[in-house]
């Protein structure tokens, strides 16, 4: 019977140390080092999300978090917590290292090449399905749940108008990212003809702040006025109107990364348990993403 030397106890190597060559001892140490390294995974996360994630944690163990509310809570921040909790519940015990990125395109490149094993935030199912090199988990955000507001600069006079027509709203200059296919196609189908493109989220926020764009799409927030605080800018949602992004969202795993199958199975098992406990719904509600304040707002969908 063949035995994998990686699973042999160290004393087998050391018992014959008087006869063993230095090369064999070096090989033993290398094998042990490889085992330790294989127990860690690297995942990708947007830089701004990771910074808010650290502020949200405030030194807490993500696996122990039961209350998802707080100053720095938002949809993608709580998703990083849910990702970590699902892995642990699914049996993954190794360290998780985060690789920060600032563009969607780079995220997809890292995943496709296997440079990272997964994304710690969800993606739309249609975007994942367009890449054969990617695996997808069960839905975390179900079809029909993803609603967003049109977020304008805090000082915009349109925020004070209570009788805007749908045609006036569609005349807004809305900035988004063409690579966010669901967002972009939703705006296009609904008749927002003044669409502006930029690849970085920070650029979108800044373009609204300086007046180059009127609005951007963003999930609702948990703050009192559902205002969005980002990069020193305050944006508020246009009252009475919300857009439905018609797709589910899932976590993504690279097919070519080391340990991809183990990570996938752990996530699936953990997500099933989190759903059973109601934790995912709780997290999205407390982060403001599933927002009861907009239940009566007019919903427009493609």
KAJO-V49775 format. One line per field, one symbol per residue. ss: DSSP state (@ for helix, = for strand, . for the rest). psi: psi as a letter, one per 20 degrees, with the letter a starting at -180 (. if undefined). burial: b if it has 24 or more other C-alpha atoms within 12 Angstrom, else e. A space follows every 10 residues. Layout:
ss: ???
psi: ???
burial: ???
This chain:
ss: ....@@@..@ @@@@@..... .@@@@@@@@@ @@@@@@@@.. ======@@@@ @@@@@@@... .@@@...... ....@@@@@@ @@@@@@@@@. .....===== =..@@@@@@@ @@@....==. ..==@@@@@. ...===.... =.....==== ===...@@@@ .....@@@@@ ...===.... @@@@@@@@@@ ....===... @@@@@@@@@@ ....=====. .......=== ..=====... ====....== .===.....@ @@@@@@@@@@ @@@@@@@.@@ @@@@@@.... .@@@...=== =.
psi: pqpohhjqqh hhghhkhhiq rhghghgghg gghhgghiiq qpqqqqghgg ghghhggliq phhipiojrr hjprghghhh ghgggggghi ipirqpppop rjqhghghgg ghijhqhrpi qrqqghgghi oijqqqaqpg pqpihoqqro prqhjphhhi pilprhhhgi iqoppaphin hggghggghi knimpqpqip ghhgghhhgi jhqhrrpqqq rirgjkqpop kjqpqqqoqi pqppomqrqr qppphiqpjh gggghggggg hgghghijhg ggghghiign ohhjhjqppp q.
burial: eeeeeeeeee eebeeeeeee eeeeeeebee eeeeeeebeb bbbbbbbbbb bbbeebbeee ebbeeebbbb bbbbbbbbbb bbbbbbbbbb ebeeebebbb bebbebbbeb bbebbbbbbb bbbbbbbbee eebbbbbbbb bbeebbbbbb bbbbeeebbe eeeeeeeebb ebbbbbbbbb bbbbbbbeeb ebebbbbbeb bbbbbbbbbe ebbbbbbbbb bbbeebbbbb eeebbbbbbb bbbbbbbbbb bbbbbebbbb ebbbbbbbbb bbebbeeebb bbbbbbbbbb beebeeeebb be
